[in-house]
Amino acid sequence: MDIREIIKRLEDIETEARDEREYGLEDSIGRLIEDIIEFDLEEERKFRNEVSKYVDEKIENEIVARAIKNGTIAKA
């Protein structure tokens, strides 16, 4: 089950709570939905940063390896 499915199910529960005039429950579920979305966005940002670092490192290593192979730079 992914985040979208969880959010959809919580929104359904939130709607039921609203229909039954359980406003405290509706508010709590709304805050939970917001927290889950914020957490997911933060984790996605962290993941993108890690992937970016990895890709940058791989590219840098490849450039250095090619430069050494071609004799453009000397191995230190």
Secondary structure in CASP SS format (residue, H / E / C, confidence):
PFRMAT SS
TARGET T0000
AUTHOR 0000-0000-0000
METHOD secondary structure of the structure
MODEL  1
M C 1.00
D C 1.00
I H 1.00
R H 1.00
E H 1.00
I H 1.00
I H 1.00
K H 1.00
R H 1.00
L H 1.00
E H 1.00
D H 1.00
I H 1.00
E H 1.00
T H 1.00
E H 1.00
A H 1.00
R H 1.00
D H 1.00
E C 1.00
R C 1.00
E C 1.00
Y H 1.00
G H 1.00
L H 1.00
E H 1.00
D H 1.00
S H 1.00
I H 1.00
G H 1.00
R H 1.00
L H 1.00
I H 1.00
E H 1.00
D H 1.00
I H 1.00
I H 1.00
E H 1.00
F H 1.00
D H 1.00
L H 1.00
E H 1.00
E H 1.00
E H 1.00
R H 1.00
K H 1.00
F H 1.00
R H 1.00
N H 1.00
E H 1.00
V H 1.00
S H 1.00
K H 1.00
Y H 1.00
V H 1.00
D H 1.00
E H 1.00
K H 1.00
I H 1.00
E H 1.00
N H 1.00
E H 1.00
I H 1.00
V H 1.00
A H 1.00
R H 1.00
A H 1.00
I H 1.00
K H 1.00
N H 1.00
G C 1.00
T C 1.00
I C 1.00
A C 1.00
K C 1.00
A C 1.00
END
